[in-house]
Amino acid sequence: MMAKVLATEIRVGNLIEWDKRIWRVLKCYHVHVGGRGGAFMQVEMKDIEAGTKTNQRIRTEDKVERAFVEPRDMTYLYLEGSNYIFMDKENYEQLSLSQEFLEGQYEYLLPNTDVQVNFHNERAIGVQLPASVVLTITDTEPNLKGATATSSYKPATMETGLVVMVPPFVLQGEKIKINTDSGEYIERM
């Protein structure tokens, strides 16, 4: 079963059918080109069977087939080796997903994070993260004197290993809210 959606509705974690195969969206962003180029979605995706990746430009007005998935509400529990253990909130069954499977997503996961795991033919094929997560900064340069909020952002390492560009006034030990689609800083908590 498939559903056609506009390219602009594609989200990270979605499954789309492209070129007769099922792909999981790893990254997607809207690109606007001046002049007649118009706008398009730059979509990086991974073939769920073969594991190969591709980058596609899909015009914003184009429609793509979203593969039918069965979403299940789950909670991320803990890391075991390089496997992330999730629990189904309905039947309490546990599911183990590899770090490789969660590429581009695992650095947003803290224990007790609620996610949606999408299944296709009874197989986990993608994880949909919440729109934003709150993580603690474990390492960043101190605030430089005279730095203003408008000056350049600095890299900050989160407790999960994720690196986010943050305004100069954000300090080590602080919690910040991060957009899980773009990896961008939203606000200090």
C-alpha positions as CSV (number, residue, x, y, z in Angstrom):
1,M,0.0,0.0,0.0
2,M,1.4,3.4,-0.9
3,A,0.4,7.0,-0.5
4,K,1.5,9.8,-2.7
5,V,2.9,12.9,-1.0
6,L,4.5,16.1,-2.1
7,A,8.3,16.2,-2.0
8,T,8.1,18.9,0.6
9,E,6.3,16.5,3.0
10,I,9.3,14.1,3.0
11,R,10.8,13.8,6.5
12,V,13.9,12.1,7.9
13,G,13.0,8.5,8.8
14,N,10.3,8.3,6.2
15,L,10.2,5.4,3.7
16,I,9.8,6.2,0.1
17,E,9.6,4.2,-3.0
18,W,12.0,5.4,-5.6
19,D,13.1,3.6,-8.7
20,K,11.1,0.5,-7.6
21,R,12.9,0.1,-4.3
22,I,12.2,1.1,-0.7
23,W,14.5,3.8,0.7
24,R,14.8,5.3,4.2
25,V,15.3,9.0,4.2
26,L,18.5,9.9,6.1
27,K,18.6,13.7,5.4
28,C,16.4,16.1,3.6
29,Y,16.4,19.8,3.2
30,H,14.7,22.3,1.1
31,V,16.9,24.1,-1.4
32,H,15.9,27.3,-3.2
33,V,17.7,28.2,-6.3
34,G,17.5,31.7,-7.7
35,G,16.1,32.3,-11.1
36,R,14.3,29.6,-13.0
37,G,15.9,26.7,-11.0
38,G,13.0,26.9,-8.6
39,A,13.0,24.9,-5.4
40,F,13.7,21.3,-4.7
41,M,14.2,18.8,-1.9
42,Q,17.7,17.5,-1.6
43,V,17.1,13.9,-0.2
44,E,19.8,11.6,1.0
45,M,18.4,8.1,1.4
46,K,19.4,4.5,2.0
47,D,18.1,1.4,0.3
48,I,16.6,-0.7,3.1
49,E,17.5,-4.0,1.5
50,A,20.9,-3.3,-0.1
51,G,22.1,-0.6,2.3
52,T,23.3,1.5,-0.6
53,K,22.9,5.3,-0.4
54,T,21.8,7.9,-3.0
55,N,21.3,11.6,-3.1
56,Q,18.4,12.8,-5.1
57,R,17.0,16.2,-6.0
58,I,13.3,16.0,-6.1
59,R,11.4,19.1,-7.3
60,T,9.1,20.5,-4.6
61,E,6.0,20.1,-6.8
62,D,6.8,16.4,-7.6
63,K,5.0,13.7,-5.7
64,V,6.7,10.6,-4.3
65,E,5.3,7.3,-3.1
66,R,5.5,6.9,0.7
67,A,5.7,3.2,1.5
68,F,3.0,1.9,3.9
69,V,4.4,1.4,7.3
70,E,3.0,0.2,10.6
71,P,4.2,2.7,13.2
72,R,4.7,1.4,16.8
73,D,5.3,3.6,19.8
74,M,8.4,2.6,21.5
75,T,10.8,3.9,24.2
76,Y,14.6,3.8,23.9
77,L,15.8,2.0,27.0
78,Y,19.6,1.6,26.9
79,L,22.7,0.8,24.8
80,E,24.1,-2.7,24.8
81,G,27.4,-2.9,23.1
82,S,26.6,-1.1,19.8
83,N,22.9,-2.0,19.8
84,Y,20.2,0.3,21.0
85,I,17.4,-1.5,22.9
86,F,13.8,-0.2,22.5
87,M,10.6,-1.4,24.2
88,D,7.2,-1.5,22.6
89,K,4.9,0.6,24.8
90,E,1.9,-1.6,24.0
91,N,3.2,-5.2,24.5
92,Y,6.5,-4.4,26.3
93,E,8.5,-6.5,23.7
94,Q,12.0,-5.4,23.3
95,L,13.7,-4.6,20.0
96,S,17.4,-4.3,19.3
97,L,18.6,-1.9,16.6
98,S,22.2,-1.5,15.5
99,Q,24.1,1.8,15.6
100,E,24.5,1.4,11.8
101,F,20.8,1.1,11.4
102,L,20.3,4.3,13.4
103,E,22.9,6.2,11.4
104,G,22.3,9.9,11.7
105,Q,19.8,9.4,14.5
106,Y,21.4,7.6,17.5
107,E,23.2,10.7,18.7
108,Y,19.8,12.2,19.5
109,L,18.8,9.2,21.7
110,L,18.9,9.4,25.5
111,P,17.3,6.6,27.6
112,N,13.6,7.0,28.0
113,T,13.2,8.9,24.7
114,D,9.9,8.1,23.1
115,V,10.2,7.3,19.4
116,Q,8.1,5.8,16.6
117,V,9.5,2.7,15.0
118,N,8.2,2.0,11.6
119,F,7.7,-1.6,10.5
120,H,7.3,-2.8,6.9
121,N,6.2,-6.4,6.6
122,E,6.9,-7.0,10.3
123,R,10.4,-5.7,10.0
124,A,11.8,-2.6,11.7
125,I,12.8,-0.3,8.9
126,G,13.0,3.1,10.3
127,V,12.8,5.2,13.4
128,Q,11.0,8.5,13.7
129,L,12.5,10.7,16.4
130,P,10.6,13.4,18.2
131,A,10.8,16.8,16.4
132,S,13.3,18.0,19.0
133,V,15.3,16.7,21.9
134,V,17.0,18.2,24.9
135,L,20.6,17.3,25.4
136,T,23.3,18.4,27.8
137,I,26.5,20.0,26.5
138,T,29.6,18.1,27.7
139,D,32.2,20.2,25.9
140,T,32.4,23.6,24.3
141,E,34.7,26.6,24.3
142,P,34.1,29.1,27.0
143,N,32.3,32.3,26.2
144,L,34.8,34.7,24.7
145,K,34.7,38.2,26.1
146,G,33.0,40.6,23.8
147,A,31.3,37.8,21.8
148,T,27.8,38.8,21.0
149,A,24.8,36.6,20.1
150,T,25.2,37.7,16.5
151,S,28.8,36.6,16.1
152,S,29.8,33.2,14.8
153,Y,28.4,30.0,16.3
154,K,30.8,27.5,18.0
155,P,30.8,23.8,18.1
156,A,29.4,22.1,21.2
157,T,29.6,18.3,21.9
158,M,26.5,16.8,23.5
159,E,26.4,13.9,26.0
160,T,25.6,11.6,23.2
161,G,28.6,12.6,21.0
162,L,26.5,14.8,18.7
163,V,28.2,18.1,17.7
164,V,25.9,21.1,17.4
165,M,26.7,24.6,16.4
166,V,25.6,26.9,19.2
167,P,25.6,30.6,20.0
168,P,28.7,31.9,21.9
169,F,26.8,32.5,25.1
170,V,25.8,28.8,25.5
171,L,28.1,27.1,28.1
172,Q,29.3,23.6,29.0
173,G,26.8,21.8,31.3
174,E,23.8,23.6,29.9
175,K,20.8,21.8,28.3
176,I,19.8,22.9,24.8
177,K,16.9,22.0,22.6
178,I,17.9,20.6,19.2
179,N,15.9,20.1,16.0
180,T,16.3,16.3,15.1
181,D,15.6,16.9,11.4
182,S,18.4,19.5,10.8
183,G,20.6,19.0,13.8
184,E,20.3,22.7,14.6
185,Y,20.2,24.5,17.9
186,I,16.8,25.8,18.8
187,E,17.1,27.3,22.3
188,R,18.8,27.0,25.7
189,M,16.6,25.3,28.3
